[in-house]
Amino acid sequence: DRALVKKGMKGATPTPAFRIEPANLRVSAFKRAAEDDGWIVRFWENEGRKTTARLVLAPSFGKVVETNLNEESIRPVKVSRGRATVAVGPYKIVTLKLFDR
């Protein structure tokens, strides 16, 4: 999507915007947030086991918030050195909102 990378474009973000590990997590959406300037990344655990999601973020992102499926904030997620971690239950869907620095 050119909107992700076009320099000087309001709301553009560098690619790759994030990387997620481990392999039992599947990204199902990456899109602009519905009501503000954030980006939504939605993923789920697909092997039926508890895990810790590790996200490596593009340098432009400095704040992460866990949300519900309606993109309403639940809790902040700590970001340290461009990385965020989130506990994920078996088959659980997680939605995060990423904000620019």
Wavefront OBJ file of the C-alpha trace (Angstrom):
o trace
v 0.000 0.000 0.000
v 1.563 3.271 -1.086
v -0.095 5.096 1.835
v 2.232 3.211 4.167
v 5.465 4.460 2.669
v 5.036 7.686 0.690
v 7.420 10.231 2.218
v 5.832 13.438 3.431
v 2.340 12.000 3.346
v 0.378 12.668 6.522
v -0.172 9.412 8.379
v 2.373 7.388 6.384
v 4.493 4.823 8.204
v 7.696 3.070 7.134
v 7.636 -0.552 6.106
v 7.923 -2.980 7.608
v 5.771 -1.395 10.299
v 6.228 -4.301 12.715
v 7.377 -7.886 13.065
v 5.585 -10.378 15.326
v 6.874 -13.575 16.942
v 6.548 -16.508 17.675
v 5.251 -18.515 14.719
v 1.997 -19.590 16.412
v 0.641 -16.033 16.054
v -1.183 -15.038 12.879
v -1.782 -11.433 11.851
v -5.332 -10.971 10.592
v -5.409 -7.174 10.095
v -3.192 -4.120 9.786
v -5.086 -0.926 9.063
v -5.625 2.685 10.028
v -7.573 3.127 13.257
v -11.214 4.043 12.730
v -11.322 7.191 14.842
v -7.823 8.632 15.299
v -4.288 8.703 13.928
v -3.220 5.284 15.188
v -2.704 2.003 13.344
v -4.459 -1.245 14.276
v -2.703 -4.607 14.266
v -4.895 -7.615 15.044
v -3.533 -11.117 15.544
v -4.517 -14.422 17.106
v -2.902 -17.521 18.590
v -3.537 -20.563 16.370
v -2.053 -23.611 18.168
v -4.134 -23.635 21.347
v -1.392 -22.682 23.796
v -0.523 -19.712 25.976
v 2.266 -17.618 24.542
v 3.906 -14.224 24.740
v 3.649 -12.087 21.626
v 6.816 -10.163 20.838
v 6.420 -7.197 18.504
v 9.374 -5.382 17.013
v 8.100 -1.967 15.937
v 9.238 0.446 13.243
v 11.128 3.399 14.797
v 8.185 5.721 14.115
v 5.981 3.947 16.697
v 6.408 4.906 20.347
v 3.132 4.058 22.056
v 1.021 0.876 22.025
v -2.411 0.334 23.586
v -4.344 -2.925 23.781
v -7.928 -2.459 22.603
v -11.093 -4.485 22.204
v -12.451 -5.404 18.761
v -14.216 -2.019 18.631
v -10.812 -0.318 19.047
v -11.708 1.004 22.518
v -8.672 1.230 24.812
v -8.228 -1.462 27.456
v -4.691 -0.895 28.764
v -1.328 0.543 27.722
v 1.400 -1.845 26.568
v 4.953 -1.096 27.644
v 7.334 -0.320 24.766
v 11.050 -0.624 25.422
v 13.725 -0.179 22.751
v 11.136 -0.510 20.019
v 9.745 -3.777 21.372
v 6.449 -4.658 23.030
v 5.274 -7.900 24.622
v 1.715 -9.082 25.239
v 0.426 -12.268 26.906
v -1.862 -14.216 24.566
v -4.173 -17.021 25.652
v -4.982 -20.103 23.565
v -6.842 -19.080 20.382
v -7.224 -15.543 21.742
v -7.585 -12.566 19.380
v -5.513 -9.518 20.368
v -5.974 -6.021 18.973
v -3.296 -3.381 19.472
v -3.306 0.277 18.500
v 0.100 1.671 17.496
v 0.779 5.397 17.763
v 3.537 7.535 16.280
v 6.166 8.977 18.575
l 1 2 3 4 5 6 7 8 9 10 11 12 13 14 15 16 17 18 19 20 21 22 23 24 25 26 27 28 29 30 31 32 33 34 35 36 37 38 39 40 41 42 43 44 45 46 47 48 49 50 51 52 53 54 55 56 57 58 59 60 61 62 63 64 65 66 67 68 69 70 71 72 73 74 75 76 77 78 79 80 81 82 83 84 85 86 87 88 89 90 91 92 93 94 95 96 97 98 99 100 101
